Amino acid sequence: MRLFRNISQLASPGHGLVRDAAIAVESGVVAWCGPAPEWTGNADTEVDLCGRAVIPALIDPHTHAIWAGDRLADFEERACGVGYEAILARGGGIRSTIASTAAASLDELAALAQPRIESLLRSGAATIEVKSGYGFTVEAELRMLEAIRQVTPLVKARLVPTLLIHIPPRDAVDRSDYVDEVLTCLIPETAARGLAQSVDVFVESEAWTAGEACRFIRCARLHGLKAKLHTEQFHRVGGLELGVREQVQSVDHLEACSPEQFKLLAGSRTVATILPGVTLHLGIPAAPGRALIDSGATVAVGTDLNPGSSPLYSMANALALAVRLNGLTPTEALTAGTTNAAAALGLSDCGRLEPGLRADLAVLESADWRDLVYSLGTNPVKEVYVAGERA
């Protein structure tokens, strides 16, 4: 038994704020937590946290941490006024990353991803979703998923792999053939090899239709995989409605979400995952986080770490941006980055600090947990513990 003591504040969703707290950990899970004077057990070792605040370790439910190449030319073009969709339409954007990633080896992809994931871990994230999606062929997509598997034992964060069906070929015949290949080969092979837990589909005017996405979702479920969607980023093309109807784990982005759609999400179990890094980097309207919460929807926050629209390597900063750009309160942001983010990934063993759950915790530099979302330009996280062990 290990006792973490001298905690100024323990802030965990659903349990309020405990001052002068302690946490007992055994075999990687929380055995007890609460006010330190109420601890009556025996600990083999004690860890003095020196009067710092503690929160559940953060969970990043949406990243694209596997890629090769860069998008610096795109960045410069956007700074000169060229729109994201215009860059994509002429072969830049995602398509340029696809070309670079397809040319990279398995070892190269894993080596590139490792420091990105370690940066997210240092920012407080002990559980991190990682997508494929820059492969564009069955072989390249599977290589990306294999890269996630290869990097998993090299990092201390828990990785949650996702197969992303990102963008289609431009030619109608190639598109139809690719749909068939995804349905008959890519999704079944991914499931058979245990390379992903979920399938994600980008539903957008420059990507997949809601009808095509529905076919992918249902195929994924036939093979034992969960489903989620990128949707409502630039246009409303039926993705959110599909997600609610099919009861996917989450619908992500939602910058173009409308008031009538808030009620659909509020009446469902589907999590609304918002990604403020995209708003900051692309300069597009922010997802209506405040309105979604007020409507009763469950809102999570992720970094959307990727080379083109959100080069954001800090989950703590994503939550800080959600307060400033999406209208969340600090407490709502903490919930969005912990228990709600766990729900977005279909996880029930993390996101809160309570007996029986994983002892994933983030120790802050400050004695006040609100510094997590207040501070900018510095890392508010002192150290992270994954299953009770320092990462």
N, C-alpha and C positions, 0 to 999 in steps of 0.2 A: 504494500500500500504506500502510495506517495501522496503527501499533503502539500498543496500549493497554498501558501499563507501570506499574510500581510498584503492583501488585495484591498485597495482603497474603495473600488467600486466593481461590482460584478453586474454587468448589464446583459441580460439574456431575454430575447423575445418571449412573451407569455409569463414572465416571472418578475417583471419590474426591475427595480434597482436595489441591490443589496450592498450596503456599506460595511466596511470592515469584514470582508468575506474570506472564505476558504473553500478549496475544492479538493476532495479526496479522489484519487484515481487508482484503479486496480485493473490489471490486464487490459489496458488500453481504453477502458470506459470509465465514465464518471460513476463513482460509488456513492458520493455524497457531496452536496454543496449547500452553502447557506452562510448565515452570520458566524464568524469565527468563534465567538464565545459559546455557540451551541454545539461545536464539535466535541464529541466525547470518545471518539475512537482512538486507535493506535496506528501510527504510521511508521513504516520502516525508514523512510527518508522524508525530509522536508525541503521544500524549495521556497526561499524567501523572495517574493516579487517586489519587495522594496517600496511598497505603497503605490504601486501602479494599478491602473484600471485593467480589467479583463473582460473580453467579449467572446462569444463563440467564434471560432475561426470562420473567416468569410468563405463563401462559395461562389465561384464564378460560373454561371450557368450558360455562358455563350462566348466561346472564343474560336478563332481560326489560327491557332498558334503554329500550325504546320504550313510553311510556305518557303519558296526560294525566290530570289530576285528582290527587286524593290519597286516602289511606285513613286519615286522622287520626281520623275518627269510629269506624272499626273498631278502631283501636288503643286508643282510650279504652274502648270496650265490652269488649275482651278484658282490659284492666286491671281491669275491674269483674267479671270472671269469666265472660263470655259466650264460648263456644267458637267456633273458626274455622269449623267446619262449620255451626253454627247460624246464624252471620252470613251465610254463603253461601246457606243454604237459604231465607232470607227476603229475598233480593235484594241483600244487601250483598256485601262481598268482591270477588271477581273481576267479578261482574256490574256493580258500580258503576264499576269501572275501564273495563269494556267500554263503558258509556254515555258516559263522559267522552272516551275515546279515539275512539269513533265520531264524536263531535261536533267533533273537532279536525281542522284542515287538515293537508295534507302538510307545509307549511312549519313549522307549529306543532310537529308531532311531531318533526321533525328538530331544531328549535331546542331542544326540551326534552331530547332524547337527547344532544346534543353534550356538555354539561358533565358528564353522568353518565359518559360514556365517557372523557372526559379525566380524571376522578377515578380511574377504574380504571387508566388508563395511568400516572398519577402514582404509584399504589401498586405499580407494577412490571409490569403486564400489557401486553405488546406485541401479543398476539393475543387477541381477545375475541369470543366467540359472542354474537349478538344475535337474539332470537326475536320473531316476531309473536305472535299469540294473544289479543289484546284487541280483535279486530275483530268477530268473530261473524258477519259477512256476507262474501261473496266480495269485494265492493268495499272494505270496511274493512280486511280482511286484506291485500289487495294494496296498499292505501295505506300500511299499516304497513311492508311490505317495501320499498316505494318510498322510504319515509322512511329506512330503513337504507341504501339505495343513495345517497340524497341526502347523508347525513351522512358517508359513507365517505371522500370526498376532503377533507373538512374536518378530519379527525383523523389523527394519525400512527400510531395503532395499526392493525393489520390486523383487519378485521371479518369474521366468518364468519356469514352470515345463515341463519336457520332458520325455516321455516314451522311454527308450533305450532298443532295442532288441540286447542284448550284445553278448552272445556266445551260440552255440547250444549244445544239448546233443551229446555225442560221438558216441552212437549207431545209426546206420542208421534208424532203425525202430522208435526209440524214437525221432530222429530228425524230421522225417516226421510227427509224431504225434504232436510234439511241434509246427511245422509250422502251422498245422491245428488249433491248440489251440490258437495260436497268432492271426490268421486270423478270427476265428469264435467267440473268447471269449475275449482275452486280449485287442486288439485294440478297438473293439466295446464297451466293458465295460468301458474302460478308457474314451472314448469319451462321452458315455452316462452319466457318473458321473462327467464330467468336470474336470478330474484330470490332464490333460496335454494339452498343446497347440500344441506340435509337437511330431512326432515319429522319433527317430534316430536309425540307423542300423549300426552295425560294420561289414564292408565288408573286409575280410582278409582271408588268407589261413587257419588260425585256427578258423575262425568264419564263417560268412555267405557268400554265393556266391552272385554275382551280380544279378543272376536270382531270388534267394530267396528274396534278398533285394528289388527288383522291385515289387514283390508281396506284401511285407509289405508296401511299399510306396504307392502303388495304393489303398490298403485297407485303409490306414490312410486317404487318401484324400476323399475316399468315405464317411468317417465318419467325415469330416470337420476338420481334423488335418493337419498341415503343416509337411514337411519332411526335413530331413537332414541326412548326412552320416558321420561316421568315415571311412576314407579310405586312401589308399596309405601310411599307417604307416610303414609297413615292406616290402610289396610286391605290385606289380601292378596286380590286378586281376579283373579289369574292373569296379571298384567302381566309380572312378572319371568320366569316360565316362557315366556311368549310371546316376550319379548326374547331369551332364550337360544336358543330354538328357531329364531327367525327371524334369529339372528346380527346383531342391531342393533349399532350402534357403541357405545351406552352405555345403561344403565338408571340413571336419576337419582332421587335422594331416598333411598329404602331405609330410612327411619326404622322401618318396620314389618317389615323383612326378618327372616326366621326362620333358625335354624341349619341346617335341612335345605336351605335355598336357597343357603347359602354354597357348598356343594359344586357346585351347578349353575353358579354364576358362575366358580368356580375351574377348572372343566373347559371353559370357553368362552373366546372371544376378546372377549367383551363387557365393556366397562369399567364398573365400579361407581363412579358419580359421587356423592359425598356433599356435602351442603350445610349446613354447621354454622350458618350465619346463621339458618336456619329454626328450629333448636333454640333458639337464643338468643332470637329474637324471639317465637316462639309458645309457648315453654316445653314443647314436645313432646319425647319421648325422642330421644336422639341416634342417628343411624345407626351401626350396629356396625362402625365402621371398623377397630378393632383385630382383631375376629374375622374380618372379611372378608380382611384382609391375612394373618392367620395361616392361613386356609384356602387361600390361594394365589390369591385374586382380585386383579385389577389395580384399584387404587383411585385415582380422581382426586378433586380438590376444586374446587368453584366457589363463587362468591358467591351465586348465585341472586338477584342484584340485582332487586328488584321492589318495588312500593309496599305490598303487603299482608303478605307473610310474611318478607321479608328485605331491608329497606332498608340493605343493606351495600354501601358504595361502595369497598371496599378488598380487593383480592385478597390482599395481605399479611396483613390481619386475618383473612380466611377461613382461611388456613393456620395462623395462631396459634390460632384457635378449634378447628381440627381436632386440634391437639395436645391442647388442654385438654378438649374435649368428646367427641371421637371416638377418643381414645387413640392417635393416631399419634405416632411419634417425630419429632423435628425433621427428620432425614434423610428419613423417609418422607413427611413433609409437603412437603418441597421436591420430591421425585419426583412426588408427587400433583399439584402445581401446575405442573409443567413437562412432563416426558416422558409421563407418564400422561394428563395433560390433553390433550396433542397427540394421543395415541391415541384419546381419547374423541371427538375431532373428525375423526379420519381423516387427520391431518396427519403427514407424515414429514420435513418440512424444518426443524423447530424443536423446542424443548424440551430441547436439549442444546447445549453449546458444544464443537464438534469440527469439524475441517476438512470443508468441503463443505456445512455447514448454515448457515441464516440467522444473521447476526451480530446477533441480538437478545439484548441483555444488560442486566441491572439492576445498577447500581453502588449499593452500600449506604452508609449513613452511617457504619457501623461497620467496624472492621477484622476483625470476626468474623461470619461469615455467619449464625450462629445467632441474631443479633439480629433477623433477619427474622421469626422466629416467637416471639421472647421479648418484644419491646417492645409495649406497648399504649398507645393514646391519642396516639401520634405516628407519623409516617410513617418507617419504617426505610429507605426508598429515597431515595437522593440524586438519581439521574438514570437515565433509561432511554435506551437506544440501539436503534433499530429499523433493521434492515438496515445497521448500522454508523453510522447518523446519529443525532445526539442529538435526541430527541423534544421 
